[in-house]
Amino acid sequence: MRLEVGLIGATGIAERAVVAPSRDNPDVGVVAVAASDPDRARVFAEKHGVPHVHQDYAALVEDPAVNTVYVSLHNSAHHRWAVAAASAGKHVLVEKPLCLNADEVASLAEAASGVHVVEALPTAGHPWQEAVRAGSRWGRLRAMRTRIRFGLPAGGYRLRPELGGGIFLDAACYWLQAVQATVGLGGARGNGRKSSIGGVDVAFTASLDLPGEVSAVLECSWDATHVAEHEYWFEHASVRVRNFLRPTAGALPLNLAVRWADGRTEIESFPAMAYYTEQLRRFHALVSGGARPDLGDAAERIALMAEIHENAEEAR
């Protein structure tokens, strides 16, 4: 099956995550775009060779030439347009976060009967995650920590609480996906502390208590100094993956840096991977493979994200 993609949002991430990798993927074509400003959609279409511009999102969703919709809007709009697209019988790839709470996931799952809806988490599926999950040679896992810092993009929704702004909703998706893939989220309970400006969290520390007395911590903030790393502490070694967002820039390698308790160090290297190219390939394989649609993993992540976000205490 060839994916004929309509873009809801004429955005930079749509260009990087769908338009650019589709050029080298014969199984994917971008056939339509819509934006809140039709003129911006027309400029985007001319720049990227997208053949059709719709006047609004609803028209794109109903376009019979579109069988797949990619949603990249402000966070609070993801659920509405993912539901609309799924209800129209389209497969849907939605920028993170998929939606904002468990009720939204439930209604999306109901709308998605017979179609696939996937949260766009390009870090998912990288082989370092399976290597950590299979890391019994390092002994029992005791704790993990994710640190994420990046600059606040100019303009946009990220400083508007009513649009789902704030650092936590941007960063928590990466953390929760990594914990889910390497440790598991079953039985987890979460809490958080935040520092806010104008009702938007600009710094956030979250933690999960996991079965087996394992803890998982996220430290995230808006900051000019970019940081994106996971670190795991096992009984006999610590294991770190630095700059885990690096392959968003293209086909670049990642390494696991292992430091044993006796001071020995080693590097486990993985082949170069372009996150967005691989994400599009995985999505096409899922849609074409006949697997039953399943939002279970996403629902688990979103429920914890919402619990932590809604109950976080303000730092003093």
N, C-alpha and C positions, 0 to 999 in steps of 0.2 A: 504493500500500500504506500502510495506517495502522499506525504503530508503537504496539503495546500493551506498555507498558514496565513491567517489574518491577524494583524497586529492591532491590539487595543492599547494605544499609547505610542506616539512617535517619539521615542525616548532614546537616550544614549545606550541604555542597557539593552533595548531591543536591537539596536545596531550591533552591539558586541555579542549578545547571546544567541541571536537568531539570524539576522541578516548576513553577517560576515561568515559564520560557519556553514550556512546553507549554500554558499557559493561553491563549496567543494563537496557537497553532499547531494548526489543525484536523487535521493529519496525525499528531499525537502525543497519546497519552493515557497517564496513569500509572494502572495498574490494580491494582498489588500492591506490597507492601513486606515485607521481612523484616529483622530486626536480631538481634544476638547476645542482646539482651534483648527478649523479646516485648512486655513492657510499654512499652518505649520505641517499638517499632514501632507499637503501638496508639495511643499519644499522637501520633506523627507522622501516622498515617493520619487520625485525627480532625481534626487541625489543617489538613491539606491536602486532605481529601476523597478520600483513596485508598480505593477500595471494599473491598480485600481485604488481610488481614494473614496472613502465613504464620508458622508456628511456627519454621521454620528455613530456611536458604538452599536446602537440597536440595529442599524442597517447592516453593519459588518457582520454581526452575529447571525442575521437572517440570510446572508449571501449564500446561495447554493454552491458557489464555486469554492467556498471555504469549508474545509473539513476539520480544521484545527485552529484554535485561537490561542494566542499568546497575550497574557495580560501583564502590563507593566505600568501601573498607576500608583497613586498614593495608597498607603497600606489599607486605609479604611474602605477603599473602593474595590479591593481584590475580590471579596466575597460576592458582592452584587453581580459583577460581570462574569465571574467564574460560574455562578449559578445560571445566569442568562445564557451563556455559551453552552454549558452542559445540557440545559433544558432544551436547547435547539438541536441537540444531537451532535455537538462538536466535541472532539477531544480538546483538553485544555492544559496548557502549561502556564503556571501562575508564578510570578515573581514572589520571592519570600517577603514577608510571611504569607503563607497560603490564605489565612484569614486570622481573625483576632481572638476567637474564643471557641469553646467546645460546641456551643449551640450553632455557630456558623458552620463548623465542620459537619455537624449532623445534617443540617439542611443542604449543604453542598453534596454530601454523600447520597442523599435522597434524590437530588436532581441529576446525579451522575450515573444513574442506572444505565448500564450498557456502553458508557464511554469512560475513557481514562482522564482523570484529573491529577496532575502531578505538581508538587511544589518545586520550583526551580532552585535546587540546591546543588550547584556545580561541584562542590567538594565531595558529594556522596559518591561512593563507588571507587574512590582512589584506593589502590592496593595497600597503602600504609595502614589503613583502618583495619583491614583483615589481619595484617601482620601484628598489630597491637592486640587485637582480639584473641589471636592464637599465641599470645606471648607467655605461655606457661613456663618457658625456660627462665623467665625472670622472677618466678615465684608469684606469690599472691599479690594481687593489686590492692593497694591501700588508698590511693587518692589520685585525682587528676585535676588539672587546672587549665583553663583557657584564658588567654589574655588577648584582647582586641582593642586597638586604638586606631582611629583614622580621622582625618580632617573632616570638618563639617562642610558638606557641599553648599555652595552659594545658592540662595533662594530655595524654592521647592517646599516640600511639606515637613521637613524633619524637625522644625521648631514649632509645628502647629499640632497641639494635642488632639484636636478634633479630626485630624487626618491620619492619625496613627503615627505621629512623629516620636522622636526620642531615640537614644542610642540602643536601648535594650531590645526593642523589636527588630532592629537591624542586626544586632550581634547575636542574640540568643538562638536564632535559627541554626547558626554554624555550630555553636556549643552543644545544643541539644541533639543535633544530628550526629555529632562526633561521639557523644556519650552513648546514644542509642546504638550506634554501629559497633562500638568497641567494648562497651560494658553492658548495655541494656538499660532500659528505663522502667522496667517492671517494678512496682512497689516503691517508686521514688516519691519523696516529699520535698517540696521546695520552699525557699524563702528568699527575700532580697532586701537590700538597702539601696537607696537612691539619693542623688543630689539633683535638684530640679531648678530650672529657671523658666518662669512663665508657664508652669504646668507641664513642662517637658523634661524628662530625665536626660541629663547631660553626662552623668556618670552613674554606674550601677554595678553593684556586687551581688551576685546571686549564688546560691548554693543548693545542692541536692544531697539528701541523705539516701543512700542506696543500700539494698540488702547486703549483708556481709560486712557491715561497718565500713563501707567505701563512701568517700565523699567526692563530690565533683563541684568545682567552683568556677564561676565566670567573673572576670574583672574586665569591664569595658568602659570606654569614655571617648568623647570627642577630643582629639588631640592632634597637633601638627605632626607628631612623631608616629609613624605607622608601625604598628605591632600586630601580628596575627600568629599566635603559637599555641600549641597544645603541649602539655607536659604530664606524664604519668609517673607515679611513684610505685614501684613494685617492691617486693620483699628484698630482692637482690640487686636491683638496678633502677635507675631513672631513665626515662625515654622521652625525647623531645622531638617534635616536628616544628621547625621554624618556618615562618612566612608561608603558611599553608594556603594563602590566597594567591600566591605567586603565579600559578598556572592560569589565572584569569587573563593574564597578559599574553598568553600563547603557549606553545609547546615547551614547557620548562620542567626540569626535574624537581623532585622533593626527596629529602633524606630523613631517616630516623637517626638521631644522635643518641647513642646508648652509653651511659656511664655506670659501670658496675660498682658495687659497694666497695670492692677492693682497689678502686682507682683506675682499672682498665677502661679504655674507651674504644668504641667501634662505631662505624657508620654503615647503615643499611640503606642502599641507594635504590631508587625506583626509576624506571624509564620516564623520559619526558612525556608530559601529557598536556594537552590544551583542554582546559575544563569545559569551555562552552562547546567545542567540537564534540567532546565525549558526551556531554549532557544531551545534545541533540541526537546523537547516535543512539543513546540509551532510550530516549523517549520514543524514537521511531521503532526501535526493536520491541518495546513494550506494547505499543499500539498495534504493531503488525503481528505480534506473537500469539495472540489469542488468549492471553492470561485474563483472568477475571479481574475487573476493576476493584481496587482495594485501597481505601484511605486510612486503614488502621494505624500504620506507623505515623502518618502525618497527624492523625487525631491524638495520638499519645503525646507527640511533641507539643501540639498547640494547646492541649489542656494544661500541661505543665507550664508552658510559657505564660498563659493567661493567669494561672494561679499565682505565679511569682509576681507578675506585673501588677496585678490588681491588689495584692496584699503587701507590697513592698513598703517598708517604713522609710520615712524621710531621715537621712543622715543628719546628725546634729553637729 
